[in-house]
Amino acid sequence: MASVIKAQKANASKTDIKGKGKRRADEMEVDEAAEIQPVRIKNKQRVLLLSSRGITHRMRHLMNDLEALLPHVKKDSKLDSKSQLNLLPELADLNNCNNTLYFEARRHEDLYMWAAKTPNGPSIKLHVQNVHTMDELKMTGNCLKGSRGLLSFDKAFDDSEWGKLTKEVFTQIFGVPSTSRRSKPFIDHILTFSILDSKIWFRNFQIMEKDPLQPNGPSQTTLVEIGPRFVLTPIRIFEGAFGGATVFSNPEFVSPAATRMALKREKGGKYNTRKDAEAETQRRREMRRREEDELAVSKVFASAYSLSGHLSIAISSPFSLFESRRTARLLLQSLTLTFEGQSEIFTPNTGYSSLRLCSVTRELAPSVSIELSNEGHEDSSEPCVWNVIFDLPISGWLPASTTIGIEEIGTRYTLYATAKFTNIEEEQNNSWGFSTLCAPFRSRVKYAEAKKPITLRRFISAPKTEIAELTTLNYLVNSTASPKEQSDEGRIPADVLSKIQVLASVPEYVDVRSDVLPLTLRLRTKDLGEEHCKRIQLTEVHVDITQQEKCRYRPLSTYLARYPLPPQDMQPPNLPLRESHPISSVYDVGLYVSSEFSESVFRTFSLLPSEESGRYQLASDNYVFANDSLKDTPPTWYTMDTTVPFTHENTTFSRDDYETSEWAGAKNIRPTSHGPLYSVVHEALVSLTCTYDMEGEDSKVGTERLSFRIPITFGHVASNAPVTVIRCLGNFPASQQASSASNEVGAVSLPAYSQLYDSNGDRKIDYSIPLPLYTPRLQTTSSQTSPTEPADSPLVAECFNMANINAYHNGLDDNSEKAQAALLMRNVNALQSLRRPTRP
């Protein structure tokens, strides 16, 4: 390369001789080796450069860089069809080109290059990868546009037949002929082709004779990469131009589509492995899962109760002084009924907090619109009324309705009804007026709404026909002494105190309307020596009943896991409550911020009457455990039965009570409840004072107080249902039977839906009632009435139940309390019965 550049400089210096005309041949310095070489054949190579449709900007910039490097290239427009490559030799012939570089783009991401000799071949198909253009590299250097470049091939091209063929084709395509019109007689860059990993690496280097950092320094020839650069993977070599027999096929080539598919399979394999692991974890979890207990929360509180009633739709014609009343015609499109419950609290420390407990929506109208009209009753003083009966299933875990504090905030339930309709008479009214001008801006669809507050009461037991004894709950209490500040000299030894057992028994539940709490305490010793048993005596018993009311800013995680509250997107502030308390607006706009914020706040007070101290002094010399150590006697319990009185309202007030009464209200007794934001807990605080005679002549007596707490459940107890016998007479209308049943039975609350019907809707059969004995049919005349059944027969009981149901449905048709309105929705009469279901 250095000799070529040196000869070029020597010939250029000869041209500086003065004078005109051609230079003589003998004045040129020609090497002897050059004189021996034969005459060189002229290089007349021209290359056709074109691409297919669908190339990206990076592919287009690569073609522009090759066009700038190769001045003997003629660029043509894009080829429309990728399947008709046989047209390329004809295009090359029309453009007077004997070489073709064709770039084929697929899927807007894969680039293939065809290097072919036209029209006879051969042709090479290569896959282009790692493309970097001149603008992208931004390397130093600036070769002359149109200058000729040297071609440098790796010696690995001569090691294989396909390498030799590729070298020859690239030499004729990338080698710029000296006779090209647009080429310049300068050689200032080198195109290198290297083979590595069965791929052809293309690089372009500029020849720098001087260091750019030292322009006045000595001559120093260096190479600087200026781009573009790319990698070619040979795929196939064909005998002809863009077709023919396959001369070479690369067995190591993998198409980019197959590579992407393998990557997707690898990612899919990871996904499948993860899913298999999740399935295995779920399978093991199912194997470890225990059978659910019959008394589990999901079964006890899963009973659906019914909220039944009817919805009244009334229509009346508007009154007019100048013309007769027109027929009111409405087209009912939708009738929606929604039962919604909410819980709210407000305290100075926690602020305002709200929660949606449930939201049950039922569409009562059919999918087809219904026309309602009072045609024929336009002048009637009473509107035309339609009653729509509904039956909503309500969950059994919902807390009871409560009111807290002076703000009357708490847990509320409301039934909302919404009717969507259009007035047909307005559409047919063509009279001109001011309303006609506003008609295009008014909505043709109208809405009517109504609401009914629902009071939900929880009964701790179902009504019973007979008074039964209450079930008692027994608590075995560990004996632990109350903490004292005194020294251990006047105290009972810990090993003696730990062997005293206390068994406390309280009722399963206590009626809030009652006045006393039955309490039974049993005491004994276990494995205690005789000398210690004769020294212990019981001197005093103290009992107190407390009620603790607690408000939380947010529900506990255990409560959320136990009960199915609506999701977070249905909770405020994501979805505001329909009727929130007015105090919520103060917190929504940020007008009030608590200085001492806390997650929860509670109030505890005693339910004992003011004149009752709760202390019971026992007789002296009360050594109750003296006989426990005798071997011949069986173990006995020292039993104390008492009734602790409690009041329904604590009237004592202190300075702290005035602060808590604002958010908790008066200190009234409430049923035991566990809500998400508000809960009420009752406990019985029991304290036993024991003395122990110490050893020695001083006769000292040690005193200890054993204190423990027992949970108490207060609740509403349903009144006992009266036993009433109704005689069913034949051929009596159901309305008369219902009226007689309602008069004699009185107000009887309806049982739960699950107690009357199975899950499939069939009525449950009471197998405890035997079938009646067969009796022959009595011969009666037509004038005689039907025989009556005895009062204690099962048929009478069945008729009694049916009469109650008929009385309930007959009461739904009473329209005596409905008022007149153009379209009025009210009287959402709801009869509910939320009691704990009894299992058979």
Beta strands, then each sheet from edge to edge (+ up, - down):
strand 1: 47-51
strand 2: 73-75
strand 3: 99-106
strand 4: 110-117
strand 5: 123-132
strand 6: 147-153
strand 7: 184-196
strand 8: 199-208
strand 9: 222-225
strand 10: 229-240
strand 11: 243-249
strand 12: 304-315
strand 13: 329-347
strand 14: 351-363
strand 15: 370-373
strand 16: 384-395
strand 17: 402-404
strand 18: 409-423
strand 19: 445-454
strand 20: 459-461
strand 21: 472-477
strand 22: 500-507
strand 23: 510-511
strand 24: 516-525
strand 25: 536-552
strand 26: 600-606
strand 27: 615-617
strand 28: 638-645
strand 29: 673-674
strand 30: 678-693
strand 31: 701-712
strand 32: 714-717
strand 33: 823-832
sheet 1: 2+ 1+ 3+ 4- 5+ 10- 8+ 7- 6-
sheet 2: 2+ 1+ 3+ 4- 5+ 10- 11+
sheet 3: 2+ 1+ 3+ 4- 5+ 10- 8+ 9-
sheet 4: 16+ 12- 33+
sheet 5: 14+ 13- 15+
sheet 6: 14+ 13- 18+ 17-
sheet 7: 14+ 13- 18+ 19-
sheet 8: 20+ 32+ 23+
sheet 9: 21+ 22- 24+ 28-
sheet 10: 26+ 25- 27+
sheet 11: 26+ 25- 30+ 29-
sheet 12: 26+ 25- 30+ 31-
end
